[in-house]
């Protein structure tokens, strides 16, 4: 009975040599959720940033994340089920199991020195912590898988009870801390190791984890009074702890200083040599913002990337306007079905760096009124088509608005253009070069997410589309700055440290500092001077800066504002109407309902039957 049949390897064989063990290391990395996966990342479609055009074109069996937004989450077969690995999701408990196997066996590898073994072990410790964290953020209280349970264990030993969220978070942070010692400061051999875990990654993600732990969803959440374990201990401590914000602020400070000491800076675009004329300052601002996400080589802003999840041709084609090259407007490769909502288009600031509803100089009441872009040379010509009639809210917006969104009457600057003055014009109304021509692939809102499209892409004949693939950034410096600012404000209130962190992000996109912008243009000039006011500013700043990057979805949850922000109608323009006055009518595409129970995923009925010690999340 103890004979191993031919061709059936023992587990020890996986650690018999360095080359084989390295494959197991990469297996542990392979469970990282796909940030650019249109089907498995709930943060892309289950919030309010992007919408799809039809349930017939995008069925639940493939796009379960969108159906979460449509209220179809359920206990029979949960959508994007990362607990069990079903409905387009990876099984993160299996990922944790493989991490535990690696940790228990890495010391057996004979042809490795101890230093390398310790480094690999530290990487996997961090991955184990991150997978626990991802599950905690999604499901609330989880059980802790600290060691691998032998396959032939008593079934009773394989059943675990969920732990209080504070205990789970303490375990996760302890794992991260234990990993940091043996990690390299930064990844230097980027061609071979980009995406591997370093001290920089660990410090930055620890800051995010502690900000999450300090946020209202996990800190002083009194909404679940009867949600307890077998010992009658509440899974959520209803008492708010200010110390959690202080701890998060300290972690943010450490991470920011470490990132800057290791050469991390906000990305700044340098004009290419083929430009016939110097680009406008606004073009540089917009390209700096776009390329902070989409530049994969020599990008000093990216802290941790997921090389497994990349912006492929299919992903970028879904984000691309029908064609930004007038010679190939009928290119059928360009599907353009990712549809930013009117809801988020309104979130971007005015050119003065404050919300358009707060700007004293912005006619917010006329935001839906029609305006014609001046002809000839004007400041508008680089963002809007001269002589084109569009809507008031497309005028006088910040550069991140024009960098993020393609819309009717807009411009599209790409590497094939020799000047930002001759960027491509986009007309989304019927008959226009960006209007729908497919029954399946079109924008239902009248917007496409330009931000997700690399400016290096090239449209060609015969329906060709050559794209510059780039990896998904799990953490970039701008994100870290805003996490640090949030934690500092929550712990200690407004300060120069908070303003400086926010203002660095704003300055990259051509905006003046928070205090000056509100003082000079806002209806409430003192808003950034109070903790509550600055909290609103930071939250708005995060939504804008990180739009379409999978952050707002989780932010709205940890802030416990999703029951307000996501209980709104999803809106777009009347894309079937040719006349401007009919096209530019806000159309309600879907009436969303976000209930208290939706803050956390349900466990499946099957999983509850399999493990009698599990408790279902409230409301399910």
C-alpha angles and dihedrals in degrees: 000000000000094000114113110222119235116279093015106113123211118231089249089065089066088065099037093104139016095247092055094044089052089059088055089050090055089047087061089053092048092075093068105124113251109253093189095041105118092202105040104038108085090190091071100057109006093074130051103273103085132024136187128227106233143006087221092058095040110034125195092248090067105025103039090150091065090048090056086063088049091057098256099125108128146168098240096064110357115213118243088009106191091168094068102014101247140125095039095318132115121239102249093185087060088050090053090048091054089048090054092049090051093049091050094050110030093093089062094067104112103199099053130087120237094250093060092044090054091050094051090045090052091051092053092045088057093047089051089053092047093052090051088049093050090052092046091052090050103038105021112222113031135175120256121243101196097155136025113259112222114251095241096048122133108277089238089063092057094058117090135185121229115255129224110272093243090056091048093050093047089053091049094050092047089054091051092048092050090052098049097072095064099038123102114251092244140345109268101168091063095166091061104026110027107141095030119127119267136168088265091056092046094049093047095047091045087058091052092047093051092047088053091049091050095047122103095259091063103020117070095343106168096174095099107055096154097041101108141143128242090280090054091249113146115245088217122046105225092203115094115232116205088188089072090063091048090052091048091049092052092048090049092051092050092048095047093048092046092049093050092045088055094054101264113153135159111275116258119192119230116207115251122246095244094068111113093203132028111268123245119260088246090056091052090049092050095045091047089055095045095046094047083075103030105039109096101177125067093353108157093189100064113092103172126010133182105227091186090064112058137169094251128187091269093050095048093042088057089054097043126099111243088271136336088195112076090209092064107034091138095055103143094200090072103084100172096188099136101104122196109209127242085237093069095036086066092053095071118098129251118255086271093065099249131101111281090236089057100041112108091205097048120089096224093170089061096047091115096043119108121256132180118226112239115254124234125025113348138138088259097060095086094055104026134040111256110243094013120129112228137147128291095243090064091065127085098005128147120272093254088064092058092040093052104040138052113199146156108301094015134124129239118208117196138166090263091066116092093204136020086231091067097046115143120276118228122209114180098180118103109286092025125119092253098040121121115274099162130072090218109029116056141100112267092197103044093249134094125194104253089176091072093054118087111231088222093069118117127210114208145172125288091039092295122158118181110197135193102230118214131182127250112264109223089183131012129176096256089057091050093049091053093046089052092048091050094050093046092050094047092047101040110004129240116347141151089264091059094045093047093053093049094041093055089060093045094047091057088063095044100262127135121237123292096248094048094045094052093041093053103036115014130097088227102041093178096054097107089050094072128064093236093046094047090047088061091047094051093047091051090046092053092049092052100041095045099037114150091008097103097256107103092060091061094036093058088053099048090046089051090229097115091097087064104031096044098040090084136101115267106236139195139154129283093265095179093059119093099193114082095228090056098039092053098061115114106245122199107228099177138359107227126208118195112184130192090258091059093074088083134035118247123243113239121255087238092057092048090053091047093052114034091188094066122101121210119239115259116274096023 
